[in-house]
């Protein structure tokens, strides 16, 4: 059965010759050799990820001391609020959202 493409031209099925099958097999061996090199790179990356994960176990995700300092400053009304910086950040976020929606 021949499948007609959208252009109306017929597709012709061509059987591969033995030489092209042999070439593909040889090329596969070359790719297999290259994959062995890739595994070394992946192993190096995996080691770095493991090291980063291990170091993150000892580093707190939230600095309780800083959170407590900010909480007290907010309660006392002494926490500095920079309205201009907040407004600039809000405008930046709006621009990013507008540009990403296009």
One Martini backbone bead per residue (centre of mass of N, CA, C, O) as a GRO file, in nm:
protein
  102
    1UNK     BB    1   0.096   0.036   0.024
    2UNK     BB    2   0.041   0.372  -0.070
    3UNK     BB    3   0.119   0.688   0.051
    4UNK     BB    4  -0.021   0.995   0.014
    5UNK     BB    5   0.075   1.293  -0.008
    6UNK     BB    6  -0.016   1.624  -0.018
    7UNK     BB    7   0.119   1.667  -0.314
    8UNK     BB    8   0.049   1.380  -0.489
    9UNK     BB    9   0.292   1.219  -0.454
   10UNK     BB   10   0.467   0.938  -0.466
   11UNK     BB   11   0.587   0.686  -0.267
   12UNK     BB   12   0.896   0.515  -0.259
   13UNK     BB   13   1.007   0.200  -0.198
   14UNK     BB   14   1.327   0.123  -0.052
   15UNK     BB   15   1.555  -0.117  -0.043
   16UNK     BB   16   1.813  -0.209   0.129
   17UNK     BB   17   2.124  -0.270   0.101
   18UNK     BB   18   2.381  -0.442   0.230
   19UNK     BB   19   2.582  -0.203   0.245
   20UNK     BB   20   2.395  -0.009   0.408
   21UNK     BB   21   2.359  -0.194   0.651
   22UNK     BB   22   2.661  -0.210   0.723
   23UNK     BB   23   2.706   0.095   0.763
   24UNK     BB   24   2.502   0.125   0.994
   25UNK     BB   25   2.643  -0.070   1.186
   26UNK     BB   26   2.907   0.088   1.200
   27UNK     BB   27   2.782   0.357   1.301
   28UNK     BB   28   2.673   0.239   1.564
   29UNK     BB   29   2.949   0.182   1.690
   30UNK     BB   30   3.037   0.474   1.705
   31UNK     BB   31   2.803   0.570   1.891
   32UNK     BB   32   2.867   0.382   2.126
   33UNK     BB   33   3.139   0.507   2.192
   34UNK     BB   34   3.030   0.792   2.254
   35UNK     BB   35   2.848   0.710   2.495
   36UNK     BB   36   3.077   0.647   2.691
   37UNK     BB   37   3.165   0.944   2.720
   38UNK     BB   38   2.895   1.053   2.832
   39UNK     BB   39   2.899   0.900   3.102
   40UNK     BB   40   3.125   1.066   3.227
   41UNK     BB   41   2.972   1.334   3.231
   42UNK     BB   42   2.731   1.241   3.397
   43UNK     BB   43   2.892   1.155   3.644
   44UNK     BB   44   3.004   1.434   3.710
   45UNK     BB   45   2.730   1.569   3.748
   46UNK     BB   46   2.626   1.377   3.965
   47UNK     BB   47   2.841   1.449   4.174
   48UNK     BB   48   2.770   1.750   4.197
   49UNK     BB   49   2.480   1.709   4.287
   50UNK     BB   50   2.544   1.546   4.539
   51UNK     BB   51   2.714   1.763   4.678
   52UNK     BB   52   2.492   1.979   4.687
   53UNK     BB   53   2.290   1.812   4.849
   54UNK     BB   54   2.468   1.765   5.100
   55UNK     BB   55   2.515   2.071   5.166
   56UNK     BB   56   2.204   2.137   5.200
   57UNK     BB   57   2.161   1.979   5.470
   58UNK     BB   58   2.341   2.200   5.647
   59UNK     BB   59   2.165   2.422   5.517
   60UNK     BB   60   1.944   2.648   5.578
   61UNK     BB   61   1.656   2.765   5.424
   62UNK     BB   62   1.593   2.918   5.699
   63UNK     BB   63   1.659   3.215   5.873
   64UNK     BB   64   1.549   3.258   6.181
   65UNK     BB   65   1.690   3.515   6.273
   66UNK     BB   66   1.591   3.700   6.038
   67UNK     BB   67   1.291   3.655   6.074
   68UNK     BB   68   1.278   3.772   6.362
   69UNK     BB   69   1.385   4.055   6.295
   70UNK     BB   70   1.157   4.132   6.098
   71UNK     BB   71   0.918   4.085   6.284
   72UNK     BB   72   0.997   4.296   6.497
   73UNK     BB   73   1.014   4.542   6.305
   74UNK     BB   74   0.717   4.530   6.220
   75UNK     BB   75   0.592   4.559   6.504
   76UNK     BB   76   0.759   4.842   6.565
   77UNK     BB   77   0.795   5.011   6.284
   78UNK     BB   78   1.126   4.973   6.174
   79UNK     BB   79   1.082   4.881   5.894
   80UNK     BB   80   1.214   4.931   5.591
   81UNK     BB   81   1.035   5.109   5.329
   82UNK     BB   82   1.069   5.101   4.969
   83UNK     BB   83   0.851   5.222   4.747
   84UNK     BB   84   1.019   5.254   4.489
   85UNK     BB   85   1.124   4.962   4.471
   86UNK     BB   86   0.847   4.828   4.461
   87UNK     BB   87   0.744   4.969   4.205
   88UNK     BB   88   0.967   4.874   4.013
   89UNK     BB   89   0.907   4.570   4.048
   90UNK     BB   90   0.615   4.579   3.949
   91UNK     BB   91   0.680   4.682   3.665
   92UNK     BB   92   0.868   4.451   3.583
   93UNK     BB   93   0.658   4.225   3.607
   94UNK     BB   94   0.455   4.339   3.404
   95UNK     BB   95   0.645   4.337   3.159
   96UNK     BB   96   0.703   4.036   3.158
   97UNK     BB   97   0.411   3.944   3.124
   98UNK     BB   98   0.359   4.094   2.860
   99UNK     BB   99   0.593   3.962   2.693
  100UNK     BB  100   0.490   3.658   2.748
  101UNK     BB  101   0.193   3.703   2.607
  102UNK     BB  102   0.284   3.730   2.291
   0.00000   0.00000   0.00000
